Amino acid sequence: MKNSIVQSLALAGILAIGLSSCGSGGDKTTPNAANDADKQILGAGATFPYPLYSKMFSEYGKTSGIQTNYQSIGSGGGVKQIMNKTVDFGASDAFLSDADIKSMPAEVVEFPTCLGADVISYNLPGNPQLKMTPEIIAGIFLRNITKWNDKKIAAENPDAKLPDMDITVAHRTDGSGTTFIFTDYLSKISDDWKTKIGAGKSVNWPEGELGGKGNEGVAGMIKQTPGTVGYIELAYALQNSMSIASVKNAAGNYITPTIQSTSLCANGDIPADTRISITNSNVDQGYPISSFTWIILYKEQNYNNRSKDKATNLVKELWWMIHEGQAQTAPLNYAPIPPKAVAAAETILKSVTYGGQPVLQ
Amino acid sequence: MTPYEIRGLQGRRIKDKIFTSVVWGLTFSCLAVVFIILFYIFKMGIPSLNWALFSQGPKPVGESGGGILNAIVGSLIVVVIAAIIAIPVGVSVGIFLAENRGRKLADRVALAIDVLQGIPSIVIGIVIYVWIVKPTGKFSAYSGSIALAIMMLPPIIKNTEETLILIPTTLKEASLALGASYFRTTMKILLPAGIGGIFSGCIIGIARIAGEVAPLLFTAFGNPQLTGSIFKPVDTIPKVIFTYASSPYDDWHRIAWGGSVILVSFIIVLNTIIKIFESRWKVQF
């Protein structure tokens, strides 16, 4: 009998806890929620700039009181969420295709915030510093060059001690902006690549290559197995001090990937809508496997009952990112956008409206 | 015994020994896997456990410290709300199944529950995204809770049903014969008698969803700020582990290991509670 009393008490207790937490859950919407909501910005997309954005938004929040929530769900996800209007801005490592722009429910604008680069990293006995031409890179990733002491590699690297070793190729298996930049570059330098494989966030790699998830997956394969070569983000390679090849650019110079040489790559002319691929650019000292990363937002900010305050907070924050925020890039191994790109981004942000009126006065 | 019979007997003994050692060996290898995983998680994670991990929100790369307070609170909110949604529904369905065994509708319901159990969690997340997040235009803790509640239902229903079946029908008949209503009989006789099994079903359900990240990716979404609201996006511990583990920074890896220790410890505690309940409050008549 006692036992059953205890048991019914326990049951009542569970129900009581359930009911009370139900109540407190509802109470937590504060009366001035509208005001708070204007100061909360939600963004999602590219994984590559996530560390930089989280640093930028944390810094901006300290002075402005704006709370920004950026979720790194991948470039494709960022485009999808802005399309569904579930976020205030999307972020993508590839600019929107014409088809993407057409499928948006309203006009969107996009602008670059920083630059990233892919480096070619390898693991060879003795850690020789290698130089690579576009031809060698395409050859290795198409599996036409399969030995490290191949004549083509040896010709460019007379001083390096090249072992008689098979080349193991590692690539990303997850869809990624990193892969997009790399395959975009390969498509520009090799017709063979363009027709057989093409450019994309994930592609059909030639047979006999290893796959890894994320930068860390590919980097892990390179570190573990001598003779392995793969492409990884510049920030990741610098952070983990990996062996990096210098690459011959379109101007004919061998360029070691650094923050400066990545930034230089974007020094050419930027179109008004900033949709430009800068891989294989012919800037004299620019590293050729580089790319912008973009932020996407609606040109007309008066949608889904958004307030004007929220629109203003959003655009002001994005304005800060391309100016003061750029100081955060170098310490985190990202490349800042060059002045021409800043100017283009300014024009774009000035064109953003609320109810037909420019948000920035 | 003829020599032939002895040889046969010896053969059987050898076979028996081989079989026993294979079973023991496989059992130990299974145990070993569990212990190696636990050992590794604790080895990597315990050094990164500190007060900051429990008391601070995330810090950007390059700033020392930082924790997962936002994710701990977020996980609690999402899991508690999911339990509040799933437990009444699950227990009711369990009662229905136990009371209507053999009927056509009950069979169909049981089949539906089996199908529900087999649906991949990411699919449930996408369905809730399309049903709730997209129409409202907002990621929120409660949408994540609904996704998790759906995942919690099968274990709660199964445990409730199986526990109630064990209760002798004479007990129910006695109550009804004394004039108690059906509702009263269920609430006062059946549920209290089976509370141990029902409760452990609920905890199995919670243990199942506590480590889920897939249904939350597009519902609860994530949020570096601490929030107590169920109408805002929130971070959860598994989501933080996923994000931080795939980052290039050592600081974030450490936080991911710390988060793993917290999560695994929580699951171990839940499983211990289940064992205690099962042994103390077993249905016995």
Interface residues (C-beta under 8 A of the other chain):
Chain A: S4 Q7 S8 A10 L11 I14 G18 S21 C22 G25 G26 K28 T29 Q40 L42 A44 T47 Y50 P51 S54 K55 S58 E59 Q67 N69 Y70 Q71 S72 I73 N84 K85 T86 K213 G214 N215 E216 E233 A235 Y236 Q239 N240 N304 P331 L332
Chain B: P58 K59 P60 V61 G62 E63 I77 V80 I81 A83 I84 I87 P88 V133 K134 G137 K138 F139 K188 L191 P192 A193 I195 G196 F199 L217 F218 F221 G222 N223 P224 Q225 G228 S229 I230 F231 K232 P233 T243 S246 S247 P248 Y249 W281
